[in-house]
Amino acid sequence: MEKSEELSRIRQQIIEGGLRLVKERLVARTWGNISIRVDETHMLITPSGRSYEDLTPEDIVLVNYHTSKHEGPIKPSSEKELHCEIYRTRKKIHAVIHTHQMNASTVAAAHREVPPILDDMAQIIGPSVRVAEYALPSTKKITKKTVSALKGRNAALMANHGAVCVGRDLEEAFVVCQVLEKACKAFIEAEFLGGAKSINKFEAHLMHQIYIRKYSGEAHKNK
Ligand SMILES: [Zn+2]
C-alpha cells in the first residue's frame, strides 16, 4: 500500500474510533484521545479540544514520537507526550486510547489498584491494574508515572483523572477499554459484597502471557 493511502486509512480509523469512544460512553464531548502508530517514527493522533463528531481526516495530526514535534497547523491532543512515550518504550503497542470512563474513573478517584479478579481481565490487561499517582494533566510527571504504572499491562488508571488503554491494534485497545470498565465495575461491587477475592497473581500473569502469545503476529492480524 502507498504511504499516503496508508495514512488516509489510519486517519479514517481514528475518526471512527473517536465516534466509538463517545458512543460507548468512554468519554464525553472533547475529552480523551486516540492515537495509532504509523511507522518507526510517526503516530497519528486526535487534535486538541475538538468534538469527535466534527472531525475530518485532515484534522488528525501527524506527530514524530521521538521528538514530539507535529506537522501542520492543527495542534495535537494535549496528552500527546503520554502517547509518544508509550510508542517509544512499548515496541509492540500500535494503538493508545485515553478515556474518562466511569467505573475506571471511580476506582482512580479512590486510588485503588485493581487485583486480578476476573479471568478476562487477567488475560487481556495483565495481572493487575495499577494507579499512576496524581499529577497535573499534560505534564512530564503524569507521563512518567502513567508509563511506569502501565509496565507489563495493557491498561493503567490515572489517579483522579481516568485511564489509558493500549493494544497491538485499535480493536484490541477498545477491547481493553471494555474489559477494564467491566473489571472496575466488578471490583467496586465485589468490595460492597464483602471484598473482592483475587486470582493467584502468578496464574494471572501466566494467563496474560498465554493470551499475548496466542494472539500475536499473523494469528492476531487474522483474528
Ligand atoms: Zn484526560
py3Dmol code that shows the C-alpha trace and the ligand (Angstrom):
import py3Dmol

protein = """\
ATOM      1  CA  MET A   1       0.000   0.000   0.000  1.00  0.00           C
ATOM      2  CA  GLU A   2       1.204   3.543  -0.819  1.00  0.00           C
ATOM      3  CA  LYS A   3       2.312   5.622   2.144  1.00  0.00           C
ATOM      4  CA  SER A   4      -0.340   8.302   1.537  1.00  0.00           C
ATOM      5  CA  GLU A   5      -3.053   5.659   1.180  1.00  0.00           C
ATOM      6  CA  GLU A   6      -1.888   4.065   4.430  1.00  0.00           C
ATOM      7  CA  LEU A   7      -2.009   7.460   6.198  1.00  0.00           C
ATOM      8  CA  SER A   8      -5.559   8.174   4.954  1.00  0.00           C
ATOM      9  CA  ARG A   9      -6.665   4.723   6.064  1.00  0.00           C
ATOM     10  CA  ILE A  10      -5.303   5.341   9.592  1.00  0.00           C
ATOM     11  CA  ARG A  11      -6.805   8.871   9.733  1.00  0.00           C
ATOM     12  CA  GLN A  12     -10.192   7.329   8.922  1.00  0.00           C
ATOM     13  CA  GLN A  13      -9.701   4.613  11.550  1.00  0.00           C
ATOM     14  CA  ILE A  14      -9.026   7.295  14.204  1.00  0.00           C
ATOM     15  CA  ILE A  15     -12.164   9.241  13.231  1.00  0.00           C
ATOM     16  CA  GLU A  16     -14.286   6.112  13.539  1.00  0.00           C
ATOM     17  CA  GLY A  17     -12.544   5.323  16.840  1.00  0.00           C
ATOM     18  CA  GLY A  18     -13.401   8.802  18.161  1.00  0.00           C
ATOM     19  CA  LEU A  19     -17.091   8.316  17.393  1.00  0.00           C
ATOM     20  CA  ARG A  20     -16.952   4.908  19.062  1.00  0.00           C
ATOM     21  CA  LEU A  21     -15.385   6.468  22.190  1.00  0.00           C
ATOM     22  CA  VAL A  22     -18.426   8.728  22.601  1.00  0.00           C
ATOM     23  CA  LYS A  23     -20.952   6.037  21.624  1.00  0.00           C
ATOM     24  CA  GLU A  24     -19.532   3.536  24.123  1.00  0.00           C
ATOM     25  CA  ARG A  25     -19.511   6.263  26.811  1.00  0.00           C
ATOM     26  CA  LEU A  26     -15.779   6.039  27.313  1.00  0.00           C
ATOM     27  CA  VAL A  27     -15.560   9.841  27.086  1.00  0.00           C
ATOM     28  CA  ALA A  28     -17.903  12.808  26.790  1.00  0.00           C
ATOM     29  CA  ARG A  29     -17.588  15.845  24.494  1.00  0.00           C
ATOM     30  CA  THR A  30     -13.944  16.562  23.648  1.00  0.00           C
ATOM     31  CA  TRP A  31     -12.311  14.558  26.432  1.00  0.00           C
ATOM     32  CA  GLY A  32      -9.932  11.674  25.843  1.00  0.00           C
ATOM     33  CA  ASN A  33      -7.793  10.974  22.812  1.00  0.00           C
ATOM     34  CA  ILE A  34      -6.745   8.222  20.398  1.00  0.00           C
ATOM     35  CA  SER A  35      -3.548   7.564  18.503  1.00  0.00           C
ATOM     36  CA  ILE A  36      -2.165   4.916  16.155  1.00  0.00           C
ATOM     37  CA  ARG A  37       1.490   4.167  15.421  1.00  0.00           C
ATOM     38  CA  VAL A  38       2.216   4.747  11.724  1.00  0.00           C
ATOM     39  CA  ASP A  39       5.861   3.636  11.445  1.00  0.00           C
ATOM     40  CA  GLU A  40       9.162   3.684  13.380  1.00  0.00           C
ATOM     41  CA  THR A  41       8.949   7.476  13.742  1.00  0.00           C
ATOM     42  CA  HIS A  42       5.381   8.712  13.486  1.00  0.00           C
ATOM     43  CA  MET A  43       1.986   8.404  15.097  1.00  0.00           C
ATOM     44  CA  LEU A  44      -1.357   9.922  14.129  1.00  0.00           C
ATOM     45  CA  ILE A  45      -3.373  11.428  16.982  1.00  0.00           C
ATOM     46  CA  THR A  46      -6.659  13.262  17.557  1.00  0.00           C
ATOM     47  CA  PRO A  47      -6.403  17.083  17.740  1.00  0.00           C
ATOM     48  CA  SER A  48      -6.705  19.170  20.900  1.00  0.00           C
ATOM     49  CA  GLY A  49     -10.136  20.312  22.133  1.00  0.00           C
ATOM     50  CA  ARG A  50     -12.282  19.271  19.166  1.00  0.00           C
ATOM     51  CA  SER A  51     -15.528  17.349  19.337  1.00  0.00           C
ATOM     52  CA  TYR A  52     -15.350  13.887  17.768  1.00  0.00           C
ATOM     53  CA  GLU A  53     -18.499  14.383  15.679  1.00  0.00           C
ATOM     54  CA  ASP A  54     -16.920  17.171  13.576  1.00  0.00           C
ATOM     55  CA  LEU A  55     -13.528  15.654  12.845  1.00  0.00           C
ATOM     56  CA  THR A  56     -12.368  15.247   9.255  1.00  0.00           C
ATOM     57  CA  PRO A  57      -9.321  13.198   8.143  1.00  0.00           C
ATOM     58  CA  GLU A  58      -7.259  16.422   7.770  1.00  0.00           C
ATOM     59  CA  ASP A  59      -7.789  17.219  11.470  1.00  0.00           C
ATOM     60  CA  ILE A  60      -5.865  14.132  12.606  1.00  0.00           C
ATOM     61  CA  VAL A  61      -2.319  15.234  13.442  1.00  0.00           C
ATOM     62  CA  LEU A  62       0.937  13.543  12.394  1.00  0.00           C
ATOM     63  CA  VAL A  63       3.487  13.590  15.227  1.00  0.00           C
ATOM     64  CA  ASN A  64       7.100  12.422  15.371  1.00  0.00           C
ATOM     65  CA  TYR A  65       7.023  10.417  18.599  1.00  0.00           C
ATOM     66  CA  HIS A  66      10.789  10.646  19.103  1.00  0.00           C
ATOM     67  CA  THR A  67      10.889  14.467  19.047  1.00  0.00           C
ATOM     68  CA  SER A  68       7.188  15.089  19.982  1.00  0.00           C
ATOM     69  CA  LYS A  69       7.030  17.638  17.112  1.00  0.00           C
ATOM     70  CA  HIS A  70       3.868  17.734  14.993  1.00  0.00           C
ATOM     71  CA  GLU A  71       3.272  18.579  11.359  1.00  0.00           C
ATOM     72  CA  GLY A  72       0.789  21.175  10.087  1.00  0.00           C
ATOM     73  CA  PRO A  73      -1.221  23.981  11.708  1.00  0.00           C
ATOM     74  CA  ILE A  74      -3.525  21.830  13.887  1.00  0.00           C
ATOM     75  CA  LYS A  75      -2.481  21.235  17.497  1.00  0.00           C
ATOM     76  CA  PRO A  76      -2.381  17.603  18.621  1.00  0.00           C
ATOM     77  CA  SER A  77      -4.095  16.421  21.817  1.00  0.00           C
ATOM     78  CA  SER A  78      -2.603  17.970  24.953  1.00  0.00           C
ATOM     79  CA  GLU A  79      -1.792  14.440  26.179  1.00  0.00           C
ATOM     80  CA  LYS A  80       0.375  13.695  23.098  1.00  0.00           C
ATOM     81  CA  GLU A  81       3.506  13.272  25.262  1.00  0.00           C
ATOM     82  CA  LEU A  82       1.946  10.281  27.020  1.00  0.00           C
ATOM     83  CA  HIS A  83       1.218   8.668  23.643  1.00  0.00           C
ATOM     84  CA  CYS A  84       4.768   9.458  22.392  1.00  0.00           C
ATOM     85  CA  GLU A  85       6.377   7.881  25.442  1.00  0.00           C
ATOM     86  CA  ILE A  86       4.257   4.730  25.110  1.00  0.00           C
ATOM     87  CA  TYR A  87       5.363   4.268  21.469  1.00  0.00           C
ATOM     88  CA  ARG A  88       8.992   4.938  22.425  1.00  0.00           C
ATOM     89  CA  THR A  89       9.006   2.345  25.185  1.00  0.00           C
ATOM     90  CA  ARG A  90       6.443  -0.302  24.131  1.00  0.00           C
ATOM     91  CA  LYS A  91       7.544  -1.539  20.705  1.00  0.00           C
ATOM     92  CA  LYS A  92       4.607  -3.926  20.218  1.00  0.00           C
ATOM     93  CA  ILE A  93       1.919  -1.370  21.007  1.00  0.00           C
ATOM     94  CA  HIS A  94       0.307   0.212  17.930  1.00  0.00           C
ATOM     95  CA  ALA A  95      -2.754   1.963  19.407  1.00  0.00           C
ATOM     96  CA  VAL A  96      -3.351   4.065  22.523  1.00  0.00           C
ATOM     97  CA  ILE A  97      -6.675   5.289  23.915  1.00  0.00           C
ATOM     98  CA  HIS A  98      -7.027   7.705  26.830  1.00  0.00           C
ATOM     99  CA  THR A  99     -10.515   7.613  28.357  1.00  0.00           C
ATOM    100  CA  HIS A 100     -12.554   9.129  31.192  1.00  0.00           C
ATOM    101  CA  GLN A 101     -14.747   6.016  31.505  1.00  0.00           C
ATOM    102  CA  MET A 102     -16.996   5.965  34.569  1.00  0.00           C
ATOM    103  CA  ASN A 103     -16.086   2.889  36.633  1.00  0.00           C
ATOM    104  CA  ALA A 104     -12.364   3.182  35.932  1.00  0.00           C
ATOM    105  CA  SER A 105     -12.556   6.857  36.976  1.00  0.00           C
ATOM    106  CA  THR A 106     -14.286   5.862  40.225  1.00  0.00           C
ATOM    107  CA  VAL A 107     -11.505   3.411  41.090  1.00  0.00           C
ATOM    108  CA  ALA A 108      -8.920   6.032  40.010  1.00  0.00           C
ATOM    109  CA  ALA A 109     -10.557   8.526  42.396  1.00  0.00           C
ATOM    110  CA  ALA A 110     -10.169   6.015  45.243  1.00  0.00           C
ATOM    111  CA  HIS A 111      -6.508   5.321  44.253  1.00  0.00           C
ATOM    112  CA  ARG A 112      -7.157   1.563  44.443  1.00  0.00           C
ATOM    113  CA  GLU A 113      -5.070  -0.897  42.428  1.00  0.00           C
ATOM    114  CA  VAL A 114      -7.404  -3.481  40.861  1.00  0.00           C
ATOM    115  CA  PRO A 115      -6.228  -7.011  41.720  1.00  0.00           C
ATOM    116  CA  PRO A 116      -6.737  -9.821  39.167  1.00  0.00           C
ATOM    117  CA  ILE A 117     -10.402 -10.552  39.952  1.00  0.00           C
ATOM    118  CA  LEU A 118     -11.687 -11.824  36.588  1.00  0.00           C
ATOM    119  CA  ASP A 119     -10.148 -14.205  34.056  1.00  0.00           C
ATOM    120  CA  ASP A 120     -10.732 -11.911  31.074  1.00  0.00           C
ATOM    121  CA  MET A 121      -9.095  -9.014  32.906  1.00  0.00           C
ATOM    122  CA  ALA A 122      -6.018 -11.116  33.710  1.00  0.00           C
ATOM    123  CA  GLN A 123      -5.761 -12.346  30.111  1.00  0.00           C
ATOM    124  CA  ILE A 124      -6.310  -9.102  28.243  1.00  0.00           C
ATOM    125  CA  ILE A 125      -4.982  -6.455  30.649  1.00  0.00           C
ATOM    126  CA  GLY A 126      -2.490  -8.305  32.838  1.00  0.00           C
ATOM    127  CA  PRO A 127      -2.027  -9.356  36.464  1.00  0.00           C
ATOM    128  CA  SER A 128      -3.425  -6.096  37.945  1.00  0.00           C
ATOM    129  CA  VAL A 129      -4.398  -2.561  37.025  1.00  0.00           C
ATOM    130  CA  ARG A 130      -2.125  -0.077  38.790  1.00  0.00           C
ATOM    131  CA  VAL A 131      -2.961   3.543  39.591  1.00  0.00           C
ATOM    132  CA  ALA A 132      -0.473   6.196  38.472  1.00  0.00           C
ATOM    133  CA  GLU A 133      -0.011   8.755  41.246  1.00  0.00           C
ATOM    134  CA  TYR A 134      -1.760  12.091  40.696  1.00  0.00           C
ATOM    135  CA  ALA A 135      -0.022  14.709  38.573  1.00  0.00           C
ATOM    136  CA  LEU A 136      -1.372  17.635  36.573  1.00  0.00           C
ATOM    137  CA  PRO A 137      -2.589  16.695  33.083  1.00  0.00           C
ATOM    138  CA  SER A 138      -0.154  17.181  30.165  1.00  0.00           C
ATOM    139  CA  THR A 139       2.942  17.296  32.405  1.00  0.00           C
ATOM    140  CA  LYS A 140       6.175  15.287  32.230  1.00  0.00           C
ATOM    141  CA  LYS A 141       5.331  13.883  35.649  1.00  0.00           C
ATOM    142  CA  ILE A 142       1.988  12.391  34.586  1.00  0.00           C
ATOM    143  CA  THR A 143       3.645  10.815  31.526  1.00  0.00           C
ATOM    144  CA  LYS A 144       6.383   9.239  33.632  1.00  0.00           C
ATOM    145  CA  LYS A 145       4.020   7.965  36.337  1.00  0.00           C
ATOM    146  CA  THR A 146       1.499   6.580  33.846  1.00  0.00           C
ATOM    147  CA  VAL A 147       4.032   4.780  31.645  1.00  0.00           C
ATOM    148  CA  SER A 148       5.529   3.224  34.750  1.00  0.00           C
ATOM    149  CA  ALA A 149       2.084   2.083  36.009  1.00  0.00           C
ATOM    150  CA  LEU A 150       1.447   0.573  32.572  1.00  0.00           C
ATOM    151  CA  LYS A 151       4.556  -1.633  32.670  1.00  0.00           C
ATOM    152  CA  GLY A 152       3.679  -5.236  31.746  1.00  0.00           C
ATOM    153  CA  ARG A 153      -0.002  -4.321  31.394  1.00  0.00           C
ATOM    154  CA  ASN A 154      -2.370  -3.107  28.689  1.00  0.00           C
ATOM    155  CA  ALA A 155      -4.161  -0.600  30.946  1.00  0.00           C
ATOM    156  CA  ALA A 156      -3.418   1.771  33.815  1.00  0.00           C
ATOM    157  CA  LEU A 157      -5.534   4.134  35.878  1.00  0.00           C
ATOM    158  CA  MET A 158      -4.529   7.778  36.268  1.00  0.00           C
ATOM    159  CA  ALA A 159      -5.348   9.000  39.794  1.00  0.00           C
ATOM    160  CA  ASN A 160      -8.302  11.410  39.960  1.00  0.00           C
ATOM    161  CA  HIS A 161      -8.450  11.507  36.164  1.00  0.00           C
ATOM    162  CA  GLY A 162      -9.189   8.441  34.014  1.00  0.00           C
ATOM    163  CA  ALA A 163      -7.443   5.580  32.258  1.00  0.00           C
ATOM    164  CA  VAL A 164      -5.088   4.693  29.453  1.00  0.00           C
ATOM    165  CA  CYS A 165      -5.610   1.534  27.397  1.00  0.00           C
ATOM    166  CA  VAL A 166      -3.213   0.154  24.801  1.00  0.00           C
ATOM    167  CA  GLY A 167      -3.259  -2.603  22.194  1.00  0.00           C
ATOM    168  CA  ARG A 168      -1.433  -4.094  19.253  1.00  0.00           C
ATOM    169  CA  ASP A 169      -4.128  -2.523  17.090  1.00  0.00           C
ATOM    170  CA  LEU A 170      -7.058  -0.175  17.694  1.00  0.00           C
ATOM    171  CA  GLU A 171      -9.563  -3.006  18.021  1.00  0.00           C
ATOM    172  CA  GLU A 172      -7.508  -4.610  20.782  1.00  0.00           C
ATOM    173  CA  ALA A 173      -7.192  -1.243  22.597  1.00  0.00           C
ATOM    174  CA  PHE A 174     -11.017  -0.929  22.519  1.00  0.00           C
ATOM    175  CA  VAL A 175     -11.409  -4.444  23.931  1.00  0.00           C
ATOM    176  CA  VAL A 176      -9.001  -3.410  26.713  1.00  0.00           C
ATOM    177  CA  CYS A 177     -11.228  -0.364  27.482  1.00  0.00           C
ATOM    178  CA  GLN A 178     -14.325  -2.579  27.707  1.00  0.00           C
ATOM    179  CA  VAL A 179     -12.663  -5.254  29.850  1.00  0.00           C
ATOM    180  CA  LEU A 180     -11.207  -2.535  32.108  1.00  0.00           C
ATOM    181  CA  GLU A 181     -14.647  -0.996  32.610  1.00  0.00           C
ATOM    182  CA  LYS A 182     -16.151  -4.394  33.433  1.00  0.00           C
ATOM    183  CA  ALA A 183     -13.320  -5.255  35.859  1.00  0.00           C
ATOM    184  CA  CYS A 184     -13.590  -1.887  37.641  1.00  0.00           C
ATOM    185  CA  LYS A 185     -17.376  -2.262  37.976  1.00  0.00           C
ATOM    186  CA  ALA A 186     -16.972  -5.803  39.337  1.00  0.00           C
ATOM    187  CA  PHE A 187     -14.256  -4.590  41.731  1.00  0.00           C
ATOM    188  CA  ILE A 188     -16.411  -1.767  43.140  1.00  0.00           C
ATOM    189  CA  GLU A 189     -19.429  -4.041  43.590  1.00  0.00           C
ATOM    190  CA  ALA A 190     -17.457  -7.006  44.983  1.00  0.00           C
ATOM    191  CA  GLU A 191     -15.943  -4.684  47.590  1.00  0.00           C
ATOM    192  CA  PHE A 192     -19.514  -3.913  48.715  1.00  0.00           C
ATOM    193  CA  LEU A 193     -20.308  -7.646  48.858  1.00  0.00           C
ATOM    194  CA  GLY A 194     -17.676  -8.197  51.498  1.00  0.00           C
ATOM    195  CA  GLY A 195     -14.487  -7.800  49.477  1.00  0.00           C
ATOM    196  CA  ALA A 196     -13.127  -8.724  46.038  1.00  0.00           C
ATOM    197  CA  LYS A 197     -11.230 -12.017  46.018  1.00  0.00           C
ATOM    198  CA  SER A 198      -8.147 -12.110  43.837  1.00  0.00           C
ATOM    199  CA  ILE A 199      -6.950 -14.839  41.468  1.00  0.00           C
ATOM    200  CA  ASN A 200      -3.441 -16.059  42.283  1.00  0.00           C
ATOM    201  CA  LYS A 201      -1.130 -13.350  40.891  1.00  0.00           C
ATOM    202  CA  PHE A 202       1.301 -15.810  39.308  1.00  0.00           C
ATOM    203  CA  GLU A 203      -1.539 -17.574  37.460  1.00  0.00           C
ATOM    204  CA  ALA A 204      -2.923 -14.212  36.371  1.00  0.00           C
ATOM    205  CA  HIS A 205       0.493 -13.290  34.970  1.00  0.00           C
ATOM    206  CA  LEU A 206       0.655 -16.626  33.141  1.00  0.00           C
ATOM    207  CA  MET A 207      -2.818 -16.126  31.636  1.00  0.00           C
ATOM    208  CA  HIS A 208      -1.724 -12.743  30.257  1.00  0.00           C
ATOM    209  CA  GLN A 209       1.439 -14.244  28.722  1.00  0.00           C
ATOM    210  CA  ILE A 210      -0.582 -17.034  27.073  1.00  0.00           C
ATOM    211  CA  TYR A 211      -3.078 -14.515  25.671  1.00  0.00           C
ATOM    212  CA  ILE A 212      -0.268 -12.317  24.263  1.00  0.00           C
ATOM    213  CA  ARG A 213       1.390 -15.308  22.589  1.00  0.00           C
ATOM    214  CA  LYS A 214      -1.811 -16.868  21.298  1.00  0.00           C
ATOM    215  CA  TYR A 215      -2.912 -13.679  19.589  1.00  0.00           C
ATOM    216  CA  SER A 216       0.432 -12.448  18.321  1.00  0.00           C
ATOM    217  CA  GLY A 217       1.792 -11.838  14.818  1.00  0.00           C
ATOM    218  CA  GLU A 218      -0.227 -13.289  11.960  1.00  0.00           C
ATOM    219  CA  ALA A 219      -2.684 -15.042  14.244  1.00  0.00           C
ATOM    220  CA  HIS A 220      -3.547 -11.657  15.724  1.00  0.00           C
ATOM    221  CA  LYS A 221      -3.928  -9.917  12.363  1.00  0.00           C
ATOM    222  CA  ASN A 222      -6.345 -12.588  11.162  1.00  0.00           C
ATOM    223  CA  LYS A 223      -8.378 -12.520  14.334  1.00  0.00           C
TER     224      LYS A 223
END
"""
ligand_1 = """\
1
ZN
Zn -7.969 13.061 30.298
"""
view = py3Dmol.view(width=600, height=400)
view.addModel(protein, "pdb")
view.setStyle({"model": 0}, {"cartoon": {"style": "trace"}})
view.addModel(ligand_1, "xyz")
view.setStyle({"model": 1}, {"stick": {}})
view.zoomTo()
view.show()
